[in-house]
Amino acid sequence: MDILVLILAVASFWGMKVSVSGHSDYINKNQTDSIKGIFAIIILFSHMRDYLPSPSESGSYDMIYYGMLNYLGQLMVVMFLFYSGYGIMEALKRDLRRYSDNFLTHRLLKVWLMFAIAVTLYMLMNLLLQRDYEIKTVLMSYIGWESIGNSNWFVFDILVLYLFTYISLKISAYTGRNLKSVAFIVALMSLVLCGLFIRIGKGSWWYDTVLAYPLGMYYSLYRQKIERIVSGNAWFMAVLVAGAVFALFYLRDVLVFATIGYEGIAGYISLGTFLLTSGIFALLLVLLTMRIKIDNRILRWLGVNAFAIYILQRIAMISASHMGWNNNSLYFAAIVIPLTLLISAVFTAATGKINKVLFH
């Protein structure tokens, strides 16, 4: 499986441009789509592990593949949340009133509809494969609270974060639509969400990266100030400091979580430091992309189709496993990856046409 990591690395470095003076378009759509494309494939790699024999059982020596996935952990979803928060705040800055008025339908409902279509595809697959789920589970899967085979927690979090944004916009309307208050309210609600998830016993992956979303909002608000601070030679110092702090905190988070998880006082401290670590990870990548442009057609295509790749990949994985094709890792990957990309392309094109009709 190490060959998959090598292929991804080649695709990532293809066309890479380094500029000492910096790239002014480091956080435009092409660049962010390319970064999202990289992480979309890493997430696909990660989910494939759920259907393969463990390395000890298969005799696998794919140290790079498993090492990358183990050490990245939840960090592989951070940039999706960060860029989402950033993009929404940028849109609000351009046309606050119009975007606010259409936010519920053109953002939240639009994403939910795409997710609902995907869940329906899983229902059809389950019928064909004779996989049964309780009615309650099926119904709750349409908001991402439960799963009928699909990935769900990330979409549930995104929908809730969008709802928080809508509520924040409504609240801020009474204070002159101050965008700083919108970001603050979203951050506060996100912290409350973390507390609720901990209280009801949800897995840590449901909440330990959600603050990347309001962080993206704040980056949009203070982008010019940040760019001035890290201009010139200060950029190298900023990267060194951010890299050192990230490495220190992440090593601690990995060690603590491996021993006690997010339980008790020490666990809550560990959660707090991981929330901080995920934020530093996002900022470190943003700093690096200021000088290192990772942008090509392959990665952009993957980024544009990232939602479909994320939500539909388990259809190929479940189907291939049902056929007994998951005993060999490379054989499984050779089937699952192309099939997932094909299904995702069709899904993105079809839902794009639906969205144009419903949300023009």
N, C-alpha and C positions, 0 to 999 in steps of 0.2 A: 504493500500500500504506500510505501515511501515514494513510489513513482508518481503517485497522484499529487503529492506535495511538491515534487520537482516540477511537474507540469504547471501547477498553479503558480509557482515561483517564476517560471519562465514567462507565463502570461502576465504576471504582475510587473515584471521588470521590462517587458517589451515596450519600447517607446518612452521609457522613463527619462525625464529631463531634470537635471540638477542646475540650480541657479543660485549663485552666491548673493546676488542682489534680491532674490525672492520672486515669487510668482503672485501677481496681483489677483489672479483668478483661482487661488488655491482652495476656495470653498464655494466655487460655483457648481452648477448642476453636473457638468461633465465630470469634474473631479470627485464630487461626493458620490455620484453613481458608480464610478470606478472603484472607490473604496468599499461601497456597499456590495459591489459585485464580488470582491475578494472574500468578504465575510459571509456572503450568501453561500459560497461554495464551501467555506470552512464549516459552516453550520450543517451543510449537507453531509460533509465528511463525518462530522460528529454524530449525526443521527444514524448514519449507516452502522455505527458500532453496535446499536441496539439490536441489530438483526444478524450479527456475525458471531461466530464462536470467539470466546475470549482468547487473547494472545497465548495464554498458557495452554489452552485446549488445542488451539490450531498450530502451535509451534511457531507462531509468527515472530519475526524479528524486526518488525517495522517500527523501530524506535523513534524515528523522526515523526511519523504519522501520529502515533499514540502520545508521544511526548508533547507535540504541538497542541493537540486537543486537550490533554490533561492540564497543561499549564495555562492555556488561554481560558478554559472554563467559561464562566458567564461573560467574560470580557468580550466574547465574540459578538454579542448583541448590543454592546454599548453604543457603537457609532450609529446604529439605526435610530436609537432613541435620541441621541445628541443631535443628529442631522434633522430629525423630525421636528424637535423643539426649535432648532435654529431656523428651519424653513418656514415654520408657521409664524415666528416672530418677524421674519423678513417680509412675509406677505402682509402682516398687520401694519408694519411700518409703511408699506407702499400705499395701501388703501384700507385704513382701519375700519371705517364704517361699512363699506361694501363687504369686506371679508368677514367681519363680525356678523353681519346680517345673514350671510349665506353659510356660516361655519357649520351649523348643525346638519344641514342637508349635504353640502358640497364636500365636507370633510368627514364627519363622523358617520353619517348614513352611507356615504359612498364606500368607505372602508368596510363597514359592517356588511353591506350588500355583497361585496366581493368575497368576504369571508363566508357568508351564508351560502353562496353558490358553491364554494369549495367544500363546505360541510355536506351539502347535498350530494356532491360527487362521491364523497366518502360513504354516504348512505347507500348509494347505488352499488358501490364496490362491495360493501358489507353484505348486501342482498345477494350479489353474485357469488360471493365466497361463503355465504351462509354463516356470517358472523352476527350474533345477536346482542343487542343492547336494550336495557330498560328504556321505556318511553321517557322517563324523567331525565335520564342521561342524554338521550337524543335531543330533547328540548333545550336542556342547559348547554349542550354543545354549541348551539347556535349563538351564544354570547361568549363562548370560550371558557366558561366555568368548568365544563366537563369536556371529555374527548371521546370520540367514537373511532379513534385511530389516528386522527389528525393532531398536529401540534396545536396547542391552544393558549397557553398562559401568556405568551407574548402579545397575541392579538387582544386578549382580554385586557391586558395592561394598557395597550395603545388606545383601545376604545374608552377606557376609564380616564386616561390622561387627556384625551380629546374632550371628554365630558367635563373634566376639571377646567380645561381651557375655556369652554363655552360658559360655564358658570362664572369663571373669573372675569370674562368679558362683560357679562351681565352685571356683576358686582361693580366692576370698575367704571361702568357707564354712569354710575351715580357719583363718581369722583373725577369726572372729566376724561374718562377713558385713558387713564395713565398706564402706559405699557409696563412700567416698572412694577406697578401694583399687580398687573396681570401675572407677571413672572413670579412675584412673591407669593401670591395666593396659590398658584399652581404648585410651587415648591412646598408650601405649607400643607396643602392637601395630599401631596405625594408622601410626605412624612407620615401623615395620619394613615394613609393607605398601608404603608410599611407596618405600622403598629397594629392595624386590623388584621393583616395577613399573619403576623406573628401570633396574635391573640387566638385566631381560629386554627392555627397549626398548619398553615400552608407551607410548602417547601420553600427554602430560601431563594430559589431561582425565580419565584413569583415577584419578589420585591427588591432584591439586592442591587438592581441596576436602574431602578425607576428614576432616580434623581438626575440621571444623565439627560433626561428630557428637559426639565427646567434649566439645567446647566446650559443646554443649547440655546435656550431663550435668552439667558443672561449674556452668552457670548455674542449673540446678535446685537443686544443693547449696548455692549461695551467693546465691540469689535475694534473700532477706531482707536480707542485708548490703549487696548491691548497691543495692537499693531505698533503704536508709537513706542510703547515700553520695550518691546522685543525687537525693535529695528536695529540694523547694523550689527555690530559685534555682540550686542546684548542677546541676540538670538541664540548664539552658541551657549552662553551662560544659562539661559532659560531652559534649553534642551537638556543640559547637563544636570541642572537642579531638578527639573521635572523627572528626568530619567532615574536619578538617584533616589528621590523620594518614592517614586513608583516602585522601584525594585525593592526598597526597604520595606515599604508597607505591604506589598503583595506577597513577599516571602513570609512576613508575619501572618498575614491573612490565611495563606495556604496552610501553614503549620498549625495555627489555632483552630481553624475550621476542621482540619483533619482529626483533631483530638477531641474537641468538645462541641463543635457545631455552633449554631447561634442560640445557645441556651444559657440561662443564668446571666449574671452581671458581666462576666468575662466574655460570654458569647455576644451580648449586646454591644460591648465595646468593639469586638471583632467585626460585627455587622457595620458599626459606624465607620470603622477604618476602611472596610471594603467599599462602602458607599463613597468614601473619599478617594480611595484607590481607583475606582472605576471612573471618577471624574478626572483624576490626574491622567489616566490612560487616554481619555478622549482628548484632553488638552495637549498631551504629548504628541498624539498623532496629528492634531491640527498644526502644531508647531512644525513638525517634520514636513508636512505637505506645503508649508509656506515656501520651502526651498527645494523640495523634491516633488516633482509632479508625476503622479502615477495615473495615467489616463490613456486608454486606447479603446478601440472599438469593441473588442471582446469583453473587457471589463465593464464598459458602459452598458452593453447589451445585458450582461448579467445583472447589473444594478437596476436597470429598468424593469427587469423581470424578477427582481429579488423577492417581492411579496409572493408571487406565484411559486417560485422555487421553494421558498420556506414552507408555504402552506400545503403544497401538493406533493412534496417529495416522498411522503410516507405512502402514497398510493402505489408508487413504483416499488417501494421497499416491501410493503406488506404483500403485494401481489407476487413479487419475485420470491419472497420467503415462502408463501403458500405453495409455490411450484417446486420448492426445495432447491432453489438456486443459490442459497446463501451459505453453502458449505465451503465454498472457495471465495475468498475475499475479492480477488481481482476479477473473477468471473461475475460476481455479484455487482461490483462497481461498474463493470463494462456494460451491464444491462441497465442498472438503476440510473446512472448519471445521464446518458443520452435520452432515456425515456422521460426522465424528469424535466430535462431542458425542452424536449419536444412538447410535452403536456403544458409546461409553463408558458411557452411561446403562444400556443393556441389559446390558453386561458387569458393571457394578457391582452391579446388581440380582440378576443370576444368580449371581455368585460370592458375594454376600452370603448367599443362600439355601443355597448349598453349604457355606459356612463355618459357618452356624448348625447344620447337620446334623453336620458333622465336628468342630467345635471348640466345641460348646455347653458 
